[in-house]
Amino acid sequence: MTFIVNGIKEGFDKKYSIEFVLWVDSSLLAKKFLENIWIIVLSLKEYKETKWKFGNISFTVNYLQQEIPLFANFDGDLSQACDFFLMAGFDIEDINFINNPLPKDDVTKIIENSKKEKERKKEEEKKMVTQKQEAEKKIFEDPRLVGDKKVIERIFGRTEKVIELTKGFISGKDVKMLREKEDELKKLKLGTNHERIVELVEEMTAILEATENDFYAANVDKEKKIFGDSIVTDIDIQKEINKVEKIEQLKNVWWKIKSTEQDYQAFGRSLIFIKILFKDIAHLFKTPEHLMNMLYNTYDLVELVIAFVLIEISAYMLANTIFLFSDNSNYEYFYLLYIKIWLFWLLVFWARKLRKKNIQILTALVIAIVILYLILIRIISNNFSL
């Protein structure tokens, strides 16, 4: 049976249209043969014309130990025709023009040269594929691109969070702009355009920060503090969190961080606590009433700690007297230490009655206690040879 085949053959870098007449025993064998040489069949019809009249070239291939004749039309010399059909996957055993055929020896040389050329091109294509794979591997192993993917996922999550938080407040224009940038980032996520990814992340971060700040300023109670005497509000904490997240994004995409934001890079989220603490401490020193309360509490704490130390030393000395677990020199050391600490505690306890809620008076009182303590210790040491 004779069939006319219209199909497509995919080469290394492009596709080729191909048409030929095939002479086989059945349509099933024709389909198997075409599958074997990887030709995409567009049409396979029985050809009822005289097969020798189709085209200007005939060639023979071997398939399943059968010689299959084919006929095709080709513009070019026999060497070019042989190169083309070998590239198309045909295992050519013989090829020649239907009219004005070439001598057998010439045809044999053409087939041999074409097969050598096919092997050479095959090796070149293999090297090109290997080089391309290695180049792609290097690209996708770039740590910047790994960081890009993490940042893209983080900015997507933050976008959804902000849109949900500011629903009814955020403008439709901003939402549309964020969605457009999201769509572009989804495409860039599969590529290697690091610079554009950084640019889009910064643009989205700027929109999200501005939206959050405006929302909190308009809707959150500015007088609501995180606890009693603190001056830190929920807005302050949220702003610090936003800054830390922004720096984490920029750090992951290997982007240069401003000198004014280097502390966020160094300390991370722990800097939020540090900044809040220092803000309250700075406010404390600016407010005499708060500072006075802090000094009063410190005074009481010192008095309590001294009393606790005295109790511990007394307990040790009593236990040592009963169980004798240290030598006399060690006992004398604790005895002297006990007298010194007890004297200091006595002065602190006596002076607390003179305290007043005045920073100058309290400071002068502390200095007087220290001076008086040193004088008394010197007198006791000289008179009792301590």
C-alpha positions in Angstrom: 0.0 0.0 0.0 1.2 3.5 -0.7 0.6 6.4 1.6 1.2 10.1 1.4 2.5 11.6 4.7 2.3 15.2 5.7 4.1 16.0 9.0 6.5 18.0 11.2 9.9 17.0 12.3 11.4 18.8 15.3 15.1 19.4 15.0 17.6 20.7 17.6 16.6 24.4 17.3 13.7 24.5 14.9 10.8 22.6 13.3 10.7 21.3 9.7 7.7 20.5 7.5 8.1 17.3 5.6 6.0 15.5 2.9 6.8 12.2 1.3 5.2 9.0 -0.1 5.7 5.8 1.8 5.3 2.3 0.4 4.5 -0.4 3.0 2.3 -3.4 3.5 -0.3 -1.8 5.8 -1.4 1.4 7.5 -0.5 0.0 10.9 3.1 -0.6 9.7 3.2 3.0 8.3 2.1 4.4 11.7 4.6 2.3 13.6 7.4 3.4 11.2 6.5 7.1 11.6 6.3 6.8 15.4 9.8 5.2 15.4 11.4 8.2 13.6 9.5 10.7 15.8 7.6 12.5 13.1 4.5 14.4 14.1 1.9 13.2 11.6 -0.6 15.9 10.4 -2.1 13.6 7.8 -1.7 10.0 6.5 -3.7 9.2 3.4 -3.6 6.4 0.9 -1.9 7.6 -2.3 -3.5 6.2 -5.4 -1.3 7.9 -8.0 1.9 6.3 -9.4 4.4 6.6 -6.6 7.4 7.2 -9.0 5.7 10.3 -10.2 5.7 11.9 -6.7 8.7 14.2 -6.3 12.2 14.0 -7.8 14.1 11.8 -5.2 13.7 8.2 -4.1 15.4 6.7 -1.1 15.3 3.4 0.8 15.4 2.9 4.6 15.7 -0.2 6.7 12.9 -0.8 9.3 12.4 -4.1 11.1 14.6 -5.9 8.6 12.5 -4.6 5.7 13.5 -2.2 3.0 10.9 0.5 2.7 10.9 2.7 -0.4 10.1 6.5 0.0 9.6 9.3 -2.5 9.9 13.0 -1.9 10.4 16.3 -3.6 13.5 18.3 -2.6 15.0 21.5 -4.0 18.8 21.0 -3.8 21.6 18.6 -4.7 21.6 15.0 -3.6 24.1 15.7 -0.7 21.7 18.3 0.8 18.8 15.9 0.4 20.7 13.1 2.1 21.6 15.5 5.0 18.0 16.6 5.5 16.4 13.1 5.5 19.1 11.7 7.8 18.4 14.7 10.2 14.7 13.8 9.9 15.5 10.3 11.4 15.5 8.1 8.3 18.2 5.4 8.3 19.0 5.8 4.6 20.5 2.8 2.8 20.2 4.2 -0.7 19.2 7.6 -2.2 19.1 9.0 -5.7 17.3 11.2 -8.2 14.4 9.6 -10.0 15.5 11.3 -13.2 19.2 11.5 -14.0 20.4 9.3 -11.2 24.1 9.6 -10.0 26.5 6.7 -10.2 26.4 4.2 -7.4 29.9 5.0 -6.1 29.0 8.7 -5.8 25.8 7.9 -3.9 27.8 5.7 -1.5 30.2 8.5 -0.8 27.4 11.0 -0.3 25.7 8.7 2.2 28.9 8.1 4.1 29.8 11.8 4.3 26.2 12.7 5.3 26.3 10.2 8.2 29.6 11.5 9.4 28.2 15.1 9.3 25.2 13.9 11.2 27.4 12.4 14.0 29.4 15.6 14.1 26.3 17.8 14.5 24.9 15.4 17.1 28.1 15.8 19.2 27.9 19.6 18.8 24.2 19.6 19.9 25.1 17.4 22.9 27.8 19.9 24.0 25.4 22.8 23.5 22.8 21.1 25.6 25.3 20.3 28.4 26.6 23.9 28.4 23.0 25.2 28.5 22.2 22.9 31.5 25.3 24.0 33.4 24.5 27.7 32.7 20.9 27.2 34.0 22.2 25.3 37.0 24.6 28.1 37.9 21.8 30.6 37.5 19.3 28.8 39.7 22.0 28.0 42.3 22.7 31.8 42.7 22.0 32.5 46.4 20.4 35.8 45.4 17.7 34.0 43.5 17.0 31.7 46.4 16.6 34.8 48.5 14.4 36.4 45.9 11.9 33.5 46.1 11.7 33.8 49.9 11.2 37.6 49.7 8.5 37.2 47.1 6.6 34.8 49.3 6.9 37.1 52.3 5.8 40.2 50.4 2.8 38.2 49.0 1.8 37.2 52.6 2.3 40.7 53.9 0.2 42.2 51.1 -2.8 39.9 51.9 -2.4 40.8 55.6 -2.4 44.6 55.0 -5.3 44.4 52.5 -7.4 42.4 55.0 -6.4 44.8 57.9 -7.2 48.0 55.9 -10.3 46.7 54.1 -12.6 49.7 53.5 -9.7 52.1 54.1 -7.2 51.2 51.4 -8.0 52.8 48.0 -9.0 50.7 45.0 -6.1 52.3 43.1 -3.5 51.0 45.6 -5.1 47.5 45.6 -5.0 47.4 41.8 -1.3 48.6 41.8 -0.4 45.9 44.4 -2.1 43.2 42.4 -0.4 44.2 39.2 3.0 44.1 40.9 2.1 40.7 42.4 1.3 39.3 38.9 4.6 40.6 37.6 6.5 39.1 40.6 4.8 35.7 40.0 6.3 35.7 36.5 9.7 37.0 37.6 9.8 34.3 40.3 10.5 31.7 37.6 13.3 33.8 36.0 16.5 35.5 36.9 15.8 39.2 36.8 17.1 40.0 40.3 17.2 43.8 39.8 13.6 44.0 38.7 12.5 41.8 41.6 14.3 44.2 44.1 12.6 47.2 42.4 9.1 45.7 42.7 9.6 44.5 46.3 10.7 48.1 47.3 7.7 49.6 45.5 5.3 47.2 47.2 6.9 47.7 50.6 6.6 51.5 50.3 2.9 51.2 49.4 2.2 48.8 52.3 4.1 50.9 54.8 2.3 54.1 53.8 -1.1 52.3 53.9 -0.5 50.8 57.4 0.8 54.1 58.8 -2.2 56.0 57.5 -4.6 53.3 58.8 -3.2 53.2 62.3 -3.0 57.0 62.5 -6.7 57.3 61.5 -8.2 54.3 63.4 -6.0 53.5 66.5 -6.2 55.3 69.8 -3.0 57.2 70.0 -3.3 57.5 73.8 -3.5 53.7 74.3 -0.2 52.6 75.8 1.2 49.1 76.0 1.1 49.3 79.8 0.5 51.8 82.6 3.3 54.4 82.8 4.8 53.6 79.3 4.7 56.2 76.5 5.0 53.5 73.8 1.8 52.9 71.8 0.6 50.0 69.6 1.4 52.2 66.6 5.0 52.6 67.7 5.4 48.8 67.9 3.8 48.2 64.5 6.0 50.7 62.9 9.1 49.0 64.3 7.9 45.6 63.1 7.3 47.0 59.6 10.9 48.4 59.6 12.4 45.0 60.7 10.4 43.1 58.0 11.5 45.6 55.3 15.2 45.1 56.3 14.8 41.3 56.3 13.4 41.5 52.8 16.2 43.7 51.5 18.8 41.6 53.3 17.5 38.4 51.6 17.7 40.0 48.2 21.3 41.2 48.8 20.3 44.8 48.5 22.3 47.6 50.1 20.7 48.8 53.4 20.8 52.5 54.4 23.3 53.4 57.1 20.4 54.8 59.2 18.9 51.3 59.2 22.0 49.2 59.8 21.0 48.6 63.5 17.9 46.7 62.3 20.2 44.4 60.2 22.5 43.8 63.1 20.0 43.2 65.9 16.9 42.1 64.0 13.6 41.8 65.9 15.3 42.2 69.3 15.9 45.8 68.4 12.1 46.4 68.8 12.4 45.7 72.5 15.6 47.7 72.8 14.0 50.8 71.2 10.8 50.6 73.2 12.9 50.2 76.4 15.1 53.2 75.6 12.1 55.3 74.7 10.6 54.8 78.1 13.9 55.3 79.9 14.5 58.6 78.0 11.0 59.7 79.0 11.7 58.7 82.5 14.7 61.0 82.8 12.8 63.8 81.2 10.0 63.6 83.8 11.1 64.4 87.4 8.2 62.7 89.0 9.0 59.4 87.2 12.7 59.7 88.0 12.0 60.4 91.6 9.8 57.3 91.9 12.6 55.2 90.2 15.2 56.5 92.7 12.9 55.8 95.7 12.3 52.3 94.5 16.0 51.8 93.9 16.7 53.0 97.5 14.2 50.6 98.9 15.6 47.8 96.8 19.2 48.4 98.1 18.0 48.4 101.6 16.2 45.1 101.1 19.2 43.5 99.4 21.5 44.5 102.3 19.1 43.1 104.8 18.9 39.8 102.9 22.7 39.6 102.7 22.9 40.2 106.5 20.5 37.3 107.1 22.5 35.0 104.9 25.8 35.8 106.6 24.2 35.4 110.1 22.8 32.0 109.1 26.3 31.0 107.8 28.0 32.2 111.0 25.4 30.4 113.2 25.8 27.2 111.2 29.6 27.4 111.4 29.5 27.8 115.2 27.4 24.7 115.5 29.0 22.4 112.9 32.5 23.9 112.6 32.8 23.3 108.9 35.4 26.2 108.3 38.6 27.3 110.0 39.0 30.3 112.4 40.4 32.6 109.7 37.3 32.1 107.5 35.1 32.8 110.5 36.9 36.1 111.2 36.5 37.2 107.6 32.8 36.8 107.8 32.6 38.4 111.2 34.3 41.6 109.8 32.2 41.5 106.7 29.0 41.2 108.8 30.0 44.3 110.9 30.7 46.4 107.8 27.5 45.5 106.0 25.4 45.8 109.1 26.8 49.3 109.7 25.9 50.4 106.1 22.4 49.0 106.4 21.9 50.8 109.7 22.8 54.1 108.1 20.5 53.4 105.1 17.7 52.4 107.4 18.1 55.5 109.6 18.4 57.9 106.6 15.2 56.7 105.0 13.3 58.8 107.6 15.0 61.9 106.2 14.0 61.1 102.5 11.9 63.6 100.7 10.6 63.4 97.1 13.2 65.8 95.9 16.1 64.6 93.7 18.6 67.0 95.2 17.9 66.0 98.8 17.9 62.3 98.0 21.2 62.6 96.1 22.8 64.5 99.0 21.5 62.0 101.5 23.1 59.1 99.6 26.4 60.9 99.4 26.3 61.7 103.1 25.6 58.0 103.9 28.6 56.9 101.9 30.9 59.5 103.5 29.6 58.8 107.0 30.1 55.0 106.5 33.7 55.4 105.4 34.4 57.6 108.4 32.9 55.2 110.9 34.7 52.2 109.3 38.0 54.0 109.7 37.3 54.9 113.4 36.2 51.3 114.2 39.2 49.9 112.4 41.7 52.1 114.2 40.2 51.7 117.7 39.4 48.0 117.6 42.2 46.9 115.3 39.8 45.3 112.8 
